[in-house]
């Protein structure tokens, strides 16, 4: 009998009204807080005459270097064509090798310009300044020039490698 009474009281306990002691299953305020990074407006770079002047100087050196490289690449290509079919160590082959070395040296302005421009962009970042569009464009141009010149050197080296007898 006690068991039945205990069982019925337990069943009635489920029908009682809550007293508010139990937690709600609704989301808590902290659960509705977003953990996403807040949206921050992109800082706008202010014009900088000194930086623009320096970028223009580097671009001028890059352009002059590109013209010198193009002329040197044509000369090197001609010397490689002359050495085609001749044995390694011949006079024409040696001249082509020397021209390849000179061509690698003519690539230096592009690599130097890229390095200088990237250093300037890095320093702007360290100083907490906004990216400078003219500087970013100059970096892209210098990178393209250096990559194009390296590809040309690689293709000429491959052509010279085919001359070995």
ABEGO torsion letter per residue (X at the ends): XAAAAAAAAAAAAAABBBAGABBBABBBAAAABBABBBBBBBBBBBBBAAAAAAAAAAAAAAAAAAAAAAAAAAAAAAAAAAABGBBBGBAAAAAAAAAAAAAAAAAAAAAAAAAAAAAAAAAAAAAGBBBBAAAAAAAAAAAAAAAAAAAAAAAAAAAAAAABX
